[in-house]
Amino acid sequence: MEENMKLATVEDTVEYHLFLIPDEPRDPEKHKEILQKYIERIMTQFAPMLVPYIWQNQPFNLKYKPGKGDVPAHMFGMTKFGDNIEDEWFIVYVVKQITKEFPEIVARIEDNDGEFLLIEAADFLPKWLDPDNSANRVFFHRGELCIIPAPRKPGAVSWLPTTPPTIPQALNIISTHPEEILASESIRAAVNRRIRGYPEKTQASLHRARCFLPAGIVAVLKQHPRLVAAGVQAFYLRDPTDLRACRVFKTFLPETRIMTSVTFTKCLYAQLVQQRFVPDRRSGYKMPPPSHPQYRAHELGMKLAHGFEILCSKCSPHFSDSRKSFMTTSPLWAGFLESLKKNDYFKGLIEGSAQYQARLEMAKSYFQLSVNQPEGSLAMSPGEEILTLLQTVPFDIEELKKEEASLPPEDDDQWLDLSPDQLDQLLQEAAGKTEAEPISKEEQNYDLSQVSESMKAFISKVSTHKGAELPREPSEAPITFDADSFLNYFDKILGPSPHESDSDDLDEEDFECLDSDDDLDLKTQETGEEASVRGTLNNLKSYMAQMDQELAQTSIGKSFTTQKQMEPLSQTTNNNSDEEDSGAGGSVMTPVDIDLNLVSNILESYSSQAGLAGPASNLLQSMGVQLPDNTDHRPTSKPTQD
């Protein structure tokens, strides 16, 4: 019946902890009361940017968390952001702003990956900082990112613990040494670049589209636009059991459909559009042909209606009446509403107008979810909330149909089909790089030796189980490479190349200093174990030489570009050399030009990428090498040697 059914997976979650400093001993009940008042102040002050935001799964929230172990009581929040990573970074911005508005608050934030702020700034972290010692070191204070350093030597700095600090230790360090723990400018810039543009950026992440929806869903979304996320997620993560409820619709009948405008986030819109789905014939949701000018609106509406029907089908028909009201009778509501007015939440709208009422309903929903959630109480599910709205909010289908003539225009969704150039530009912007400038005539004469030298520098770097260390940009640090040491190292393992010397020559060179009687005595004292090792090494060299001779005559050996043919060996060569060269017809095997083959193969790989991302460009860019585009589009040929 459908294709590409999405299975539910473990959702990504972000946690945020807000502590008060100085964290002096207080009466637990009094401390709890203080923290709860801070929660009310924070949620009220930031309501203007939080209320209209459409969250992927869960909204930003704060609640009191009692102390446990060495972690003091504090304000705590957790949000499942699922596939929309922008939710997580918007929360980072909000937490950062909270610490800026409330200097007495210190905040730390982490997700499933741990210290994701450090991951974002990984290119600029000090070498001592790694996942093993980063616990309780990264905080926001006064709107700035702070990293508690580790002393270079134990006891070198009296106020720095030698092990990762506990939360009380970290809070004390932050309150007494705020300037010394400020993260470096490059680290702060990397994080600030990721949250640049908020809160205005939230509007750019929205997408408005027309949908052919049942009138009940139109009425619900008018009151609570954020419920579109729950509807999309229910459809996106559906399973065969969910679809049984959609064989025959009981809540949102297809004959009540009208055209309306729905505001999605771009993530939600993409999830809804990209899945192919054919409704059950019994559902009554018949689709026009794809050539129909309003086919997309019918398709979106059909999918969204399935999501809302799934949500309502999961509710008990007799869920508790005590959870059907939005509890605006709470003593906190009057103060919350007054704070919204002071913070210009209603944007000067006339009280009682349709737009004013719409914003008021969103505020009530936000108040219920984020401010007035009693401890231990179960939050109302999206399905229960939808059914409650259908029972309490009257709507007239004919009045809703009249609004079809004045719907706002749709947004262009061409961003779903990015060209390779647009994708590269987005990736560069995400990495904090500016757009590449056009290649000048001087750059067209590219020095290919830079490719070879960079690759050699990469090979010379130390690699461990944690990965390889890439060379920095040429402007950051000079690349040093000792070619002699590099070749000597491999000579010790594999032996010399045939044209340099044979095994007897190597032995003679190794023992050329054994001239005196003392040296000869030392030579005779060589243990049997050392002699065995030397014999094994000589055998290995012999095997390698024979393999080279055999491979040189194969298609693999002939595929490499070689240096100029060497002169035949002199007739005065020793017996071992004659024996080694006998398979080569009296002349040494022509050595392979390593640099030329390296550059040629990389250029061929780069050209085959056709301007797209690939292994060659990724590796070279990570080493600071930027190759110019292939402008002639001719087949790649191996470069000729001067």
N, C-alpha and C positions, 0 to 999 in steps of 0.2 A: 504493500500500500504506500510505502514511502521509501526514500533513500536517505543515506547520510544521517541516520538517527544518532544523536549525541548521547553518550553515556555520562552520568554524573561522576565526577572525580573529586578528589580532595581539594577543597577550595583554599586559595591563598588568603591568609589572614594577617593583619597588622595589629600590633598591640602597642599601647602608649600608656606610660606611667608618669604621673605628675606629682612631684614631691614639694613640700614647703620647706624653705630654709630661713633661718637656722632651725634645724630639727631638734628643738629642745624638748626634754621630757614634759609631757602634759597629761592631764587627766584624760583617759581614753574617751570618755563620753563627750567631754568638752572639745577634744581634738576632732572627734567625729562631726560634731555640730559645726565647727569651723570649716572643715573640708566640704561639708554639704552646702554651706553658704557660698563657698568658692565655686562649686559646681553650678549653682543657680546663677551666679554672676557671670561665669564664663559662657554658659549656654545661652543666656539672655543677650549678652554683649555681642556674641558672634552669630546670633540668630539671623540677621539680615543676609549673610552669605551662606548660611547652612540650610535655611528653610527652603529656598527654591531649588537647591541642588538635587539632581536626580542620581541617586546612588545605585550602583549595580546590584548589590545584595543587601547590605546593612548600612545604616547611617552612622555618622560620627556620634559617639555617645560617651558619657562619663558617669561613673558611679563610685561610691565610697568602697574602698577595699581595706579591710582590717589588717593590722600588722601580723606578720608571720615570720618567725625566726629572726634573722637580722634585717629583714625588710620592714621598715616602719609603715604605719597606715598611710594611705595616699589615695589620690584620685586615679582611677583606672578605666580604660576603654579598650574595646576590641571590635574590629570591623572586618567582616569577610568581604573582600573586594573582587574576588573571582577573576574574571578575564579582563576587567577594566583597570589597568595599572594606574590610570590617572586618578582614581579614587585614593590610592595609597599616597600619591605625591601631593594631592590636595590636602590630605590629613597632615602630611609633613609641614605644609605651609601653615595650616591652622595651628598646629602645636607650636611652631616657631613663633607665630604671632602672639599666642597666649603668653609665652615666656617674655615676649617684648612688652606686652601690656601689663603683665604682672611680674615685676622683677623678682619677687620673692618666691617664684615658682621655678623649679628645675624639672626638665622633662627628658625622658629617654624613650626611644621608639625602635621597634624591631619587628621583623616579620618571619615567615617560615624559613628564610635564608639566614636569619640572624641579624647581624649589624649591616643592613642593606645600605645605610648611608656610607659606610666605609667601602662597600662594593662599588658604589657610584663614583667614589673618589679614589679608586684603587691605583690609578696611575701616579698619584701624588702622595701616597702614604709613606711614612718613614719605614725603614727596613725592619725595625724591631717590632712593629705592630703586625700581628697576625691573628687568625681566629682563636688560637690557643690562649692568648693573653689580653684579648680585647674586651672581656666581660666587665661591665660597669665602668667603662672609660669614656663612652660617647654620650654626651648630653647636650641639650639646648638650654642656654641661660641668657636672659636679657636679649633674646632674639638672635643669638650667635651660637654657632656650633663649637663645642668645647671637647677636647680630648685630653684626658688626664694622662700625662706622660709616665714612663717607667724610668727609674734612675739608672744611669749607665753602670754604676757600681753600687752594691748594697750599702746603704747608709750615706751615700754621697749627698742626698737631699733629705733633710730630716723629715719633711712633711709628706714625702712620697713613699708609699709602701713598696716593698720589693716584689710582692705578689699582686695579682689583680685586686683592686680595692673592694671592700664591701660597700653596700649602699650608704650606710652611715658615714664611712670614711670618705666616700666620694662626695657626699653632700657637704661635709666639713671642709674638704679641699676646695670645692667650688665657692663656698661662702667666704673663705679666708684668702684664697689666691686666684681670684677670677681672671686676672690679666695673664698669669703664667700658663694657664691651661687653655687659652684660646687656640683653636685649630689654626694651622697655617693658612695663609691667604689663598693658596692654590686649592686646598681641600675645601675651604668654605666656598670658593668660587665654583667648584664643580657641583656642589649641592645646590647653591643658589641658582646656578644655570638651569638645573632640572626643574625648579619651582618658579622660575621667572615667568611673570605675566599673570599670576594669580592675584586677586580673585577674578579679574576680567577674563582670564583665559577659560573660565568655566563656560562662558557663553559661546566661545569658539568650538567647544567640544559637543555642542548640541546640533541636532539635525531635525528639521521640520518637514514632515511628509503627510500627504493626504491618505486617509484610510477609509474604507467602506466598512463601517462598524455597526453592530447592534446599538440601539439607542441607550440601553442600560450602561454599556461600557462608556459611551460618550458622556453620560451624566456623571459617572464615577470619576473619569479622568478630568472633568471640569472641576470637581471638588478637590481631588488629590492626584495631580499629574504624576507624582512619583510612583504611583502604582503601575505605571506602564512597565517599569523594570521587572516587577514580579510577574506580570503577564508574559513578557518576553522570555524570562528565565524558565517559567513553567513550560512553555512551548519548546524552548531550546534544549531542555534537559528531560524531555518527556520519555516515557517508556511505554511498552505495550499495555501495561495496566492502566496508565493515565489515559490512553486513547480510547479505552472502553467507554469512558464517560462522554466521549465526543461522537459516539455513533449516533445518538439522538440527543440533541441539545435540549436541556431543561431550563436553563437560566437565561441564556442569551440567544433568542430565537433569530434565525437568519432573515425572516420576513420583516424584522424591525430595523434592518440596516439603513443607515444614512451616511452621507459623505461628511467627513470632518477632518480637521487638521490635528495631528498628534506630534508632540515634541519628544524625540528620543535623544539619548546620547548617541554619538557616532558608533560606539561599541555595540549598543543594543540594536541600532538600525542594521549594522552589518550582520549581526547574529540572525536577525529576522530575515534579511534578504538572501543571505548566502545558502540557506538550507532549502533543498527541494522537498516539497510535500504535496501530496494529493489527498484531499479530504475524502472521508467515507461518503459513499453515495447516499446513505441513510441520513446524513447530517443535515442535508438541505442546503449546504454551501456550494452552489454551482458557480463555476468560474467562466468568465467570458473567454473568447479565444485570445491567445497571446498578442495578436495584432490590434486588439481593442485599445483605444487611447487611455483608458482607465484600468487597464489590466493590473498594473503595479499596485494601485490603490485597493483593488479587490483582493489581490494576493496578500498584501500586508494585513488588511482587515481580517481576512479569513484565518491567517496564522495567529494574529493577536487574539481573536475570539476563541480560538482553541485553547490558548494559554489561560485566559480568564475562566473559561468553563472548567478547565482542569483544577484551577485554584479553588473554585467554589465546590467542586465535587468532593474535595478532601475534607470539607467541613461537616461537622455533625449538624443535623437540622435543628437540634435543640441545644446549641452551645449557650453558655451561661449568659443570662440577661444582664448580669452585673458588669459584663465586659462590652455591652452594646452601646454605652454612652461614652462620649469623649471627655467626660469628667471636667468640664470647665467650671464646675462648682468648687474645685480645689482652692484652698486659700492662697495657693501660689499663682493662680491664673491671673488675678487682678494685677499683681505686681509685674508678672511677665508681660502682660499686654501693655502696661504703662511703659515698661522699658523698651518695648518694640517701637512705640510711638516716639519716644525720645531719640531713638537711633534711626529715625526716618525710614522705618521698614515699609510704611504704607505709601511712601513717595508722594505725599501731598494729595492722595486720592480722597474724594468726598466720601465721608462715612455713609454706608448704606448702598453705595454704587456697586455695580456688578463686579468691577475689578477689585474694589475694596473687599467685598465679600469673598472673592476667590482667594485673595492673599490671607484673609482672616481664617479661612478654612485650612489653608496650608499651615498657618501658625498653630492652629488647634492640633493638627495631626503631629506636627513637630513637638509640641508641648507634651502630648501624650506619650510619644515614643522616647523622647530624650530627656525631658525634665521631670515629668510627673509619673515616672515608672516606679511603683512601690517595690521595696525589697522583697524578693522571694516570689513576686507575682509573675504570672506568665503573660508575655506580650501577646496581643491579638494578632493572629495570623493574617496574611494578606487576604485569604479567602473570607475569613470572618469579617474583616474590615469592609470588603466589597459588598457582602450580603447586608451588613449593617447600613451602609450608605444607600443601597437599593431600597431598604425598608424605611429610612428616615428622610431621604432627600427626594422630594417629588420632582418629576420632570414630565414635560409634554413633548411627545414625539413630533407633533406638527410645528411647535415652536423651534425645535432643534432643526427641522428640515428647512425652515426659513433662513437659518444661518448659513446654509450651503452656498448661497449667492455671494456672501461676503467673506469667504474663507481667505486667509492670507496665502500668498504664493508659496510653492514648495521650494526647498533648498536643492541646489544642484548636488547630485551624488556622484559626480565624476571622480571624487577623491577615492572611491572604491577601486578604481582602475588606474593606478599610478603607473606612469611610464618609468623605465629604468632610470632616466635622468632625474625625475622627480623623487624617486625612492632614494637615489644616491644623495640628493640634496637634503632630504629629511634625515638620513643617517648621519651626514656630516654635521647638521645642526644639532642632532642629539648628542654627538660626540664633542660639541663645542668648537667645531672647525668652521672657518669661513668658506664661502664658495670659491672653488678653484678658479684662478685667473686664466685667461686664454694663453696658450703657449706662444711665446715669442719666437722670432726667427733664430735667436741665439740658442733657445732651448731645443730647437729642432735638431741641432748638432749635439745629440745627447751622448754623454760619456758613459759607455757601457761598462767601463771598469768599475763604476760605482756599484753596479749590480753584483759583480764578482766579489768586491771587497766587503760589501755588506753581508753577503752570504758567508764568507770566511769568518767575519766577526761574529755572526750568529752561531756558527759551529764552535767557535772558541769559547762561547759563554758556558757557564756552568748550568747543568740541568739536573733536577731532582724529581722525586715523585710528585712534587707540587707543580712542576712544569718547567719550561725553559725560560731563561731570562733574555728578553729581546733587547737589542741595542737601542739606545735613545736616538732622538733626532740629531743630525749632525751639528746643529746649533747648540744642543744641550751639552754634549760631551763628545770628545774626539774618539773615534774608533781605533783601537790599537790591536794589531794582529802580528804576532811573531811567526812568520812563515817557516823559518828555520826550525824553531822548536816544534812547530806543528808537524813538519815532515819527519824530523828526527824521532818524534814519538811513535809515528806509524812505522818508521824503519825498524825500531826496536821490536815491534810486534810482528810485522810482515816480512821484514828483511828489505834490502835495497832493491831497486828496479834493476833488470838485467843489464842495462847499458852502463850502470855505475860501477859495479864490481861483482865478482862471484863470491862464493862462500869462503874460499881460501884467502881472498883479499881482505875480507872482513875480519877473519881470524887474525891475519897478520897485523891489521890496523889496531885491533883490540889489544894485542900483546906487543906492540912496537916499543913499549917502554921497558920491557923485561930484558935489559942488557946486562945488568950487574949480577954477580953471584947471589946476592941477597934476593934479588927479584926472582932468580931461577929457583931458589929454595922455596920462595913463597908459592911459585907455580906448582912445584911438586907436592905442596901441602894441600892442594885442591882436593876437597872431599869428593867421595863418590857421588853424593847427591848433586853437587854442582856440575859434575861431568855429565850426569844423566840429563839434567836440565838443558845443558848446552847441546847435547846430542839431539834432544827432542826439538830444540829450536832450529838446529840445522836441518832436520828432517822436514820441519814445517816450511822452511824457506825453499827447500827443494820441491815440495809439493806445490807451493804457490807458483814457483817458476814454471813447472810443468803445466799447471792450469792456465797460466797466462799464455803460454805458447799454443795450447789447444784452442783457447777462446779466441785468439787472434785470427784463426782461420775460419771462424764461424761468422754467421750473419750478425751476431751481437757484437763481436769484436770489430767487424767492418763498419758498423753503424756509427762508431765514434770518429771524430775528427782527430787526426794524429799530427804530431810535429813533423818537421822535415826529416827525410830519411837520413839515418846516421851512416857514417863511413863503416865499411867492413872492418872486422876486428883484425888486429895485427897477427901475423903468423907466429909471434912470440908468446901468445897467450898460453896459460898453463893448461894442464890436462882437464882439470875440472871445468874450466871455462869452455874448452872445446866440446866437452860432453854436453854442457848445458845448451850451447848454441847449435849443436848438430841438427836439431830439429828445425832450426830457422834458416838453414842453408848458408851458414857462415856469416851472417850479419845479425846484429842485435834487433830485437823487436822494436818497432817504432813506438816511442812513448805517446800516450794520449795527452792531448792538450786539455788539461782540466778546465782552465778558465774559459776557453773557447766553447767547449761542450756545455758548460754550466750556463753561460749567457745564451747560447743558441736554444737550449731546451726551455729555459725560462721564457724567452721571447716567443717561442712556439706555443707554449702553454698560455701565455698572456694573450696572444693573438686569437687563439681558439675560444677565448671567453667572449669574444664579440662585444666587448664593452661592458659586460655584466660582471658581477662579483664572482670570484673564483679563487682557487688556491694560490696561484701565482701573484695576483694583485694583492690578496690579503696578506700574504707573507711579506711581500716587498713593502707594502704600506706600513706594516707593523714595525719594520726596520727603518722607516723614514725615507724609503726610496719611492719616488713617484715617477712612473714611466709615462711618457707622452702617448697620446692616442695614436692608433695606427691609421694614418690618413690616406695611405695609398690602397688599402684593402686588397693587396695582392697576396698570394700564398706566401707563407713564411718560408724563407730559405735560410740556410745556415750562413752566418756572416763569414766573409773571407778574411784570411789572416794577412796582415801586412808583411 
